Amino acid sequence: MKTYSGSNAGSQIERFLWDARESVWIISPWIGKNYAERLALLSQKGIEVRIVTSNVDYNGESLEVFRVSENPNLMVLVLDEEKVAFIHSKIYVVDKRHAISGSANFTYSGLNKNVESLSIAENEDEVRRIETDFMRVWMDFERKRMSNEELSNGASHLIKNALPLNSSTNYGEIDYNDVKDKELIYHPYYFFEFSFRASAGKSPPILFENSGFVVIDGVTRQIITDDVLAGEINNHSREDYFLKTEKRYRLTFHEPKISDFKEARELALNYIINQNTRHYRQNYGSRSYDRIFVPYRNIIRFIKSGFVQVPIWYIERQEPDGRKHQDIILGSSGKKWNELIYCPECQKKIWINLAVKCKLCGKLVCPDCINEVGLIFKKKLCTPCFSKSQ
């Protein structure tokens, strides 16, 4: 990451901004009117322009420029300090290839007069980090502008940085009689594709290398080792799209608890280091020594990284005999990810792989409702079968 400090921040920002070919994303609390007009003109050329700014008196004329533009390529989030928050970040992302963050507002003074400090991305990974920071702000604050009623009751909601829904699994359009409840959950994850290569010892040196794909749950901060979910994220591109919500199912967004991309990257680094720390034997002449290889942080290379909202369907069904279960289906691929069942004894919801089968009646119950009988050859029985055996 390159840094810049000086009274001509515009020389770093405007040199690629006005030559944009695909997209311009800007976060700035204050935006000058002349810059607003130029952004509106960019959007009229088919360039996607996203702006996050504040509802302050200075922006009055600029906001009016955006309002009368009526161009679908121009998307503006105006944050009211009293209702949502005051945005103080300054971020510029152009064509997803150039990215800058720092202190410079998108005004004449910010770009030409004030002494400002900037962090300028120099490679794809650094651009992606700033891009992800922008999208986190966009997603979080756009969602906060809408009420829960609007989210779940016949609204069209623009989903940012999400995996698209497979049309064949859009259960919102299906109304089977055995479906008792339908919920679509967007769950946040960070992902990192990594590789490293290093040698240790002498004559001959021992080579250590590895590569892989790390997924971090944005809510629990835990590393996800599930290959099905990792494949879902790795094999499907992120897209922005509108989702039409309906009364027939619920729509839920899980809020990420990870503070920023930097924290997620630290979690990934620590995991990769721990997983690849190992003992090895090193021979020196006639002697052999135990050594420990610990990957240095600077040798771990992130090939691809990002933040994504994964759509997951929870479909509750009821069998003719009254038994209820819940299918968990990944929205992008349509793959069944897991299944939850209701314990017939206590009605607690449990993962099917954690349920225990009664040896007499064959019912699946939760571990709390299973009983062991027998001194040597023990049987596992549900509560009713256990009572009958007494």
Secondary structure, DSSP 8 states (H G I E B T S, - for coil): -EEEEES-THHHHHHHHTT-SSEEEEE-S-B-HHHHHHHHHHHHTT-EEEEEEE--GGGHHHHHHHHHH--TTEEEEEE-TTTS------EEEETTTEEEEES--BSHHHHHTS-EEEEE--SHHHHHHHHHHHHHHHHHHHHHTS-HHHHHSS-EEEEEEE----GGG-GGG---TTEEEEEEEEEEEEEEEEEEEEEESSSS-EEEEEEEEEEEETTT--EE--HHHHHHHHHS--EEEEEE--TTSEEEE----S--HHHHHHHHHHHHHHHH-EEEEEEETTEEEEEEE---GGG-EEEEEEEEEEEEEEEEEE-TTS-EEEEEEETTT--EEEEEEE-TTT--EEEGGG-EE-TTT--EE-GGGEEEE-SSS-EEEEHHHHHHH-
